[in-house]
Amino acid sequence: MRHCDADALAGWGTACLRAHDVPEDDALRVAQSLVQTSLWGIDSHGIARLPHYLDRLAHGSVLARPSIEVARTGAATAHVNGGQGLGIVVAHRANRAAMDIAAECGVAAVGVSDSSHCGAIGLYTRDAARAGMIGIGFTHSDSIAAPFGGHVPFLGTNPISIAFPRADGEPVCLDMATTSIPWNRVMNARREGVALPEGVALDAQGDDARDAQAARALRPLGGPAYGHKGYALALMIELLCGPLNGNPFGPHISPMYEKLDLPRRLGAFFVVIDPARFPGGPTLGAAIEQMARELAQEPGQPRMPGDPELESAARRGEQGIPVEPGLWAEMGAWSERLRVPLPVARAGR
């Protein structure tokens, strides 16, 4: 296991994307977003995903210089056509549009079409919350999760994120998949040769899969007994991100790690609310901070959503971001291919 400083990883990622002709501002935005996600400890969506983005750029199914179109469709609505660009670039553009419209109208709903994997959806809701607004975000993916009662993949992990501003601190942020784990955790387990937890994945026969190589579908959030809740939530998110925005759904989306020459046509959906339009708006951040303090005094000292990620960011900022051997090997292969120096690992790691 190696450890690298965040700035070193971001610099390496930016250089790799620039080598694929991604504009400098976009390359920096993508690399910094992935590294920030790694700092939060969300390794399934962090810098480990960059090799996949590079592979898609090399195959032409993600465009380095897309034509991203933002169309205002109503007083408080807009649609963003991602032009097959890098999903993180497209999603930041869409969320920024939602924030601008919400500042004007009090609320905004912005849909996205023809995009690609947008990383951790909490990147965008936190941006809205840091601006004093409430951010809500959704996205979807190809068939990864089995519907409740079945074992063949149909829906994606279809995450949801909601973030609120917090007085004198980072936002309170929910960022969760509608499956027990994200599929990228299965991919990381395959790469590193480690087992999956019990009750999170299914094999081809519908039995529990601890062997990541045997996993064929994820279970919906709630598992065998209560998975109807995660399944229903995933389906509703699918409708918001897929059909509502003219995108395909579930089985009709090009798979993430296969058919790399086919565009994925992924969607997302962002809602931003200006708290100032409501009676509690002026004191909302302070009320959330009070809630956090009171929770911390309860038995077990419960934390606010997003606090574990903040603790991880502080720790990894000091100790470096861990890079597993399999990922380091992938990074080395891309560095050699693109003639980009590997980031320097910390001494003694």
matplotlib code that plots the C-alpha trace (Angstrom):
import matplotlib.pyplot as plt

x = [0.0, 1.4, 0.3, 0.3, -0.4, -3.7, -1.9, 0.4, -2.5, -4.5, -1.4, -1.0, -4.7, -4.7, -1.6, -3.2, -6.4, -4.5, -2.6, -6.0, -6.7, -9.1, -9.0, -6.9, -9.8, -11.9, -8.9, -8.2, -11.9, -12.2, -8.9, -9.6, -13.1, -11.8, -9.1, -11.6, -13.7, -10.7, -10.0, -13.5, -12.7, -15.1, -12.5, -15.2, -15.6, -12.2, -9.0, -9.4, -12.0, -9.6, -8.1, -11.7, -12.3, -9.0, -10.0, -13.3, -11.5, -9.1, -12.0, -13.9, -17.1, -16.3, -15.3, -12.5, -14.0, -17.8, -20.4, -22.3, -25.6, -27.5, -31.1, -33.5, -36.8, -39.0, -38.8, -37.1, -36.1, -33.3, -31.9, -28.2, -27.1, -23.7, -22.5, -20.9, -18.4, -16.8, -19.7, -18.0, -17.6, -21.2, -22.6, -20.7, -22.1, -25.6, -25.4, -24.0, -27.0, -29.4, -27.7, -28.0, -31.6, -32.4, -30.8, -33.1, -36.3, -35.9, -35.9, -34.5, -34.7, -32.1, -32.0, -29.0, -28.8, -26.1, -23.5, -21.2, -20.2, -20.3, -18.4, -19.8, -23.1, -22.3, -19.7, -22.5, -24.9, -22.1, -21.2, -24.8, -24.8, -21.5, -23.3, -26.0, -28.5, -30.0, -28.7, -30.4, -28.9, -29.6, -27.9, -28.3, -26.2, -26.5, -28.0, -26.1, -28.7, -31.3, -34.9, -36.4, -37.6, -35.3, -31.6, -30.9, -29.5, -32.0, -31.4, -28.3, -27.0, -28.8, -27.5, -29.1, -27.5, -29.0, -26.8, -27.7, -25.6, -24.1, -23.1, -19.3, -18.6, -18.8, -22.3, -24.4, -24.5, -26.3, -24.6, -25.8, -26.4, -29.8, -27.8, -25.9, -22.6, -21.6, -20.6, -17.2, -16.5, -17.0, -14.5, -12.0, -12.4, -11.8, -8.7, -7.3, -8.4, -10.4, -13.8, -17.1, -19.2, -22.1, -25.6, -24.6, -24.2, -25.7, -24.2, -25.7, -27.9, -29.3, -27.1, -25.1, -21.8, -18.7, -16.4, -16.2, -15.4, -18.7, -20.9, -23.4, -25.8, -26.0, -28.8, -31.0, -30.6, -32.4, -31.2, -33.3, -35.9, -36.4, -34.9, -38.2, -37.4, -34.0, -35.5, -38.4, -36.2, -33.8, -36.7, -37.9, -34.4, -34.2, -37.3, -36.0, -32.6, -33.5, -36.9, -37.6, -34.5, -34.8, -32.1, -32.3, -32.9, -31.3, -30.8, -30.7, -27.7, -24.2, -22.4, -19.7, -16.8, -17.7, -18.4, -16.1, -16.6, -20.3, -21.5, -23.4, -26.0, -26.3, -28.5, -28.7, -31.1, -30.4, -32.7, -31.5, -33.5, -32.8, -33.6, -34.0, -37.5, -38.7, -39.3, -36.4, -33.9, -32.0, -31.4, -31.2, -27.4, -27.4, -30.2, -28.3, -25.3, -27.4, -28.8, -25.3, -24.3, -27.4, -26.9, -23.3, -24.5, -26.9, -25.8, -23.3, -22.5, -24.2, -22.7, -24.3, -24.3, -21.1, -19.1, -17.2, -16.1, -14.8, -12.8, -11.4, -10.4, -8.5, -6.7, -5.9, -4.8, -2.1, -1.2, -1.8, -4.3, -3.8, -3.3, -3.8, -1.3, -3.7, -4.6, -0.9, -0.2, -3.0, -1.6, 1.8, 0.5, -1.2, 1.8, 4.0, 1.4, 0.9, 4.5, 3.3, 5.4, 3.8, 3.0, 5.7, 4.6, 5.4, 8.7, 8.5, 5.1]
y = [0.0, 3.4, 6.8, 9.9, 13.5, 14.9, 17.6, 15.0, 12.7, 15.7, 16.8, 13.3, 13.1, 16.5, 15.6, 12.3, 14.1, 16.8, 14.1, 13.1, 16.7, 17.5, 21.3, 22.4, 23.8, 20.6, 18.3, 20.1, 20.0, 16.3, 15.4, 17.5, 16.1, 12.5, 13.3, 15.1, 12.0, 9.9, 12.3, 11.7, 8.0, 7.1, 5.1, 3.5, 6.9, 8.5, 8.6, 4.8, 5.7, 7.8, 4.9, 4.1, 7.6, 7.5, 4.2, 5.7, 8.8, 6.6, 4.6, 7.8, 7.0, 10.0, 13.2, 15.4, 18.6, 18.0, 20.6, 21.0, 22.8, 24.4, 25.3, 27.2, 25.4, 27.4, 29.9, 27.5, 24.6, 23.8, 20.9, 20.2, 18.1, 16.7, 16.0, 12.7, 14.6, 13.7, 13.3, 15.3, 18.3, 18.0, 17.6, 20.6, 22.7, 21.5, 22.0, 25.5, 26.3, 25.0, 27.2, 30.3, 29.6, 29.0, 32.3, 34.0, 32.0, 30.3, 26.8, 25.1, 21.7, 20.8, 17.6, 16.1, 13.9, 12.3, 12.4, 9.8, 8.7, 11.8, 10.5, 11.0, 12.8, 14.5, 16.7, 18.8, 19.0, 20.1, 22.9, 24.2, 23.9, 25.8, 28.6, 28.7, 26.6, 23.2, 20.8, 17.6, 15.3, 12.0, 9.9, 6.4, 3.7, 0.6, -2.7, -3.6, -4.2, -6.9, -5.8, -6.9, -10.5, -11.2, -11.8, -10.6, -7.0, -4.4, -1.1, 0.8, 1.7, 5.0, 7.3, 10.2, 13.1, 15.9, 18.6, 21.4, 24.4, 24.3, 27.4, 27.8, 24.4, 22.0, 21.0, 18.2, 15.7, 12.5, 10.7, 7.1, 4.4, 2.6, -0.7, -2.0, -1.2, 0.5, -1.7, 0.0, -1.6, -5.0, -3.9, -2.7, -6.1, -8.0, -5.9, -6.4, -10.0, -9.4, -10.8, -9.0, -8.6, -11.0, -10.0, -7.3, -9.2, -12.2, -14.7, -16.0, -18.5, -15.9, -17.0, -14.8, -13.9, -13.3, -13.9, -10.7, -12.6, -14.5, -11.4, -10.7, -8.3, -6.1, -6.4, -3.4, -1.4, -3.3, -6.7, -9.9, -8.7, -5.0, -4.6, -3.4, 0.0, 0.4, -1.1, 1.3, 4.3, 3.2, 2.9, 6.4, 7.8, 5.9, 7.6, 11.1, 10.5, 8.3, 8.6, 12.1, 13.4, 11.3, 8.9, 5.1, 3.2, 0.2, -2.7, -0.3, 1.7, 0.7, -1.1, 0.9, -1.5, -3.2, -2.0, 0.9, 2.3, 2.9, 6.2, 5.6, 8.3, 8.7, 11.3, 13.2, 15.4, 18.4, 20.3, 23.4, 25.4, 28.8, 28.6, 32.4, 31.9, 30.1, 31.3, 29.2, 30.3, 32.9, 30.6, 27.3, 26.9, 27.7, 25.3, 22.5, 23.2, 23.1, 19.8, 18.4, 19.5, 17.9, 14.7, 14.5, 14.6, 11.6, 8.1, 6.8, 10.3, 10.1, 12.1, 14.1, 12.7, 13.7, 14.0, 10.7, 11.9, 15.1, 13.1, 11.0, 14.1, 15.5, 12.2, 11.5, 15.1, 14.5, 10.9, 10.8, 9.0, 5.2, 3.7, -0.1, -2.2, -3.0, 0.6, 1.6, -0.9, 0.6, 4.1, 2.9, 1.5, 4.8, 6.8, 4.8, 4.9, 8.7, 9.5, 11.2, 10.7, 8.8, 10.8, 10.4, 8.2, 9.3, 8.1, 5.0, 4.0]
z = [0.0, -1.0, 0.2, -2.0, -1.2, -2.6, -4.6, -6.2, -7.2, -8.6, -10.6, -12.0, -12.9, -14.5, -16.6, -17.8, -18.9, -20.6, -22.5, -23.9, -25.0, -22.2, -21.7, -18.7, -16.6, -17.2, -16.5, -13.2, -12.2, -12.9, -11.1, -8.1, -7.8, -7.8, -5.3, -3.0, -3.1, -2.2, 0.7, 2.0, 2.0, -0.8, -2.7, -4.9, -6.7, -6.1, -8.0, -8.7, -11.4, -13.4, -15.4, -16.5, -17.7, -19.6, -21.2, -22.4, -23.7, -25.6, -27.1, -28.1, -26.1, -23.9, -25.7, -24.4, -25.9, -26.0, -27.0, -23.7, -24.2, -21.4, -22.3, -20.0, -20.4, -17.9, -15.1, -12.7, -15.0, -17.4, -19.4, -20.0, -23.0, -22.0, -25.5, -24.4, -22.2, -19.0, -16.5, -13.8, -16.1, -17.2, -13.7, -12.3, -15.2, -14.6, -10.8, -11.4, -13.6, -10.9, -8.3, -10.5, -11.3, -7.6, -6.6, -9.1, -8.6, -5.1, -6.5, -9.6, -11.3, -13.9, -15.9, -17.7, -20.8, -22.9, -20.2, -18.6, -15.1, -12.9, -9.8, -6.3, -6.5, -3.2, -4.9, -6.4, -3.5, -1.2, -3.6, -3.4, 0.4, 0.7, -1.2, 1.5, -0.5, -0.2, -2.8, -4.0, -6.6, -8.3, -11.0, -12.5, -14.2, -16.3, -14.9, -11.8, -9.1, -9.0, -8.3, -5.0, -5.5, -8.4, -9.0, -12.5, -12.8, -13.9, -12.3, -11.3, -7.9, -8.5, -5.7, -4.0, -2.2, -0.1, 1.5, 3.9, 4.9, 8.4, 10.3, 10.5, 9.1, 6.1, 4.9, 6.4, 3.5, 2.7, -0.2, -0.6, -3.2, -3.3, -3.1, -0.1, -1.7, -5.0, -7.9, -8.0, -4.7, -6.4, -9.1, -6.5, -4.7, -8.0, -8.7, -5.2, -4.7, -1.5, -0.4, -0.4, 2.8, 3.3, 2.0, -0.5, -3.8, -5.7, -8.0, -11.3, -9.4, -7.0, -4.1, -1.8, -3.4, -1.2, -4.1, -6.1, -9.3, -8.9, -8.2, -10.9, -9.2, -6.1, -3.6, -3.2, 0.1, 2.8, 1.8, 1.6, 4.1, 3.4, -0.1, -1.4, 0.0, -1.8, -5.0, -5.1, -4.4, -7.2, -9.6, -8.9, -9.3, -12.6, -13.9, -12.9, -14.5, -17.5, -19.2, -17.9, -19.6, -22.8, -21.6, -21.7, -18.5, -16.8, -19.3, -22.2, -20.9, -22.3, -19.5, -17.6, -18.0, -21.3, -24.9, -24.2, -27.7, -27.0, -25.4, -22.2, -22.4, -18.7, -17.0, -13.7, -11.9, -9.7, -7.5, -5.6, -3.0, -1.6, 2.1, 2.3, 0.7, 3.8, 7.4, 8.8, 6.2, 8.1, 11.0, 9.2, 9.4, 13.1, 13.8, 12.0, 14.1, 17.3, 16.1, 15.6, 19.1, 20.7, 18.8, 20.0, 23.6, 23.1, 24.0, 21.5, 20.3, 16.9, 14.2, 11.4, 7.9, 6.2, 9.4, 8.8, 5.4, 7.0, 9.5, 6.8, 4.8, 7.7, 8.4, 4.8, 4.3, 6.9, 6.2, 2.4, 0.3, 0.3, -3.2, -3.3, -5.3, -8.1, -8.6, -8.5, -11.3, -13.4, -12.8, -13.8, -17.0, -17.9, -16.9, -19.2, -22.0, -21.7, -20.7, -17.5, -14.4, -11.5, -8.4, -5.8, -2.9, 0.6, 2.0, 4.1, 2.7]

ax = plt.figure().add_subplot(projection="3d")
ax.plot(x, y, z, "-o")
ax.set_aspect("equal")
plt.show()
